[in-house]
Amino acid sequence: MTHASRSDDLRFSIPVERSDRFYVENGEWFYTTRENLAIGPYPSQTKARQGLDAYLEYMGETTLTPSG
């Protein structure tokens, strides 16, 4: 079986940071997954971003912040 590439496949392989992925509720930060799950609470947006990066790494997806 041959895999035919679609012209829109490339846009799905480029990580996109969604600004609506993070939100604060009662002073605590959360992020939502692609499956629309709320994950948190975190004490700051930075910690929520780190949590999301760990989640994405666990799921085998590209993280938001570059490692270095």
matplotlib code that plots the C-alpha trace (Angstrom):
import matplotlib.pyplot as plt

x = [0.0, 1.4, 0.8, -0.2, 0.8, -1.9, -0.9, -2.2, -0.2, 2.7, 0.5, -0.3, 3.4, 4.3, 3.7, 1.4, 1.1, -2.5, -3.0, -6.4, -4.7, -3.9, -6.3, -6.5, -9.3, -9.4, -5.7, -4.6, -3.4, -4.7, -4.1, -6.4, -5.4, -6.5, -9.0, -10.4, -9.2, -8.4, -5.0, -3.9, -3.9, -0.5, 0.8, 1.8, 1.5, 5.2, 4.5, 1.4, 3.6, 6.1, 3.3, 2.0, 5.5, 5.8, 2.4, 3.2, 6.5, 4.7, 2.2, 5.0, 4.2, 6.4, 6.8, 6.2, 9.5, 12.8, 15.1, 18.6]
y = [0.0, 3.4, 6.5, 9.4, 12.7, 15.4, 19.0, 19.9, 17.3, 19.7, 22.1, 19.3, 18.5, 22.1, 22.7, 25.6, 27.4, 28.0, 31.0, 29.7, 26.5, 28.2, 29.8, 31.0, 30.1, 31.3, 32.3, 28.9, 28.0, 25.2, 24.0, 22.1, 19.1, 18.3, 15.9, 19.0, 17.8, 20.5, 19.8, 21.6, 23.5, 25.1, 28.1, 30.0, 30.0, 29.1, 26.0, 25.2, 25.5, 23.1, 20.7, 20.8, 20.2, 17.1, 15.9, 16.4, 14.6, 11.7, 11.6, 11.7, 15.1, 18.2, 20.4, 24.1, 25.2, 24.3, 22.1, 23.4]
z = [0.0, -0.9, 1.2, -0.9, 0.6, 0.8, 0.3, 3.8, 5.7, 6.3, 8.3, 10.8, 11.4, 12.4, 16.1, 16.7, 20.0, 20.9, 23.0, 24.2, 25.6, 28.9, 31.3, 34.9, 37.3, 40.9, 40.6, 39.4, 35.9, 33.7, 30.2, 27.9, 25.8, 22.3, 23.8, 25.7, 29.1, 31.7, 33.3, 36.5, 38.7, 38.4, 40.4, 37.3, 33.5, 33.3, 35.4, 33.3, 30.1, 31.7, 32.5, 29.0, 27.6, 29.8, 28.7, 25.0, 25.4, 27.2, 24.3, 21.7, 20.4, 19.9, 22.9, 22.9, 24.3, 22.8, 24.9, 25.5]

ax = plt.figure().add_subplot(projection="3d")
ax.plot(x, y, z, "-o")
ax.set_aspect("equal")
plt.show()
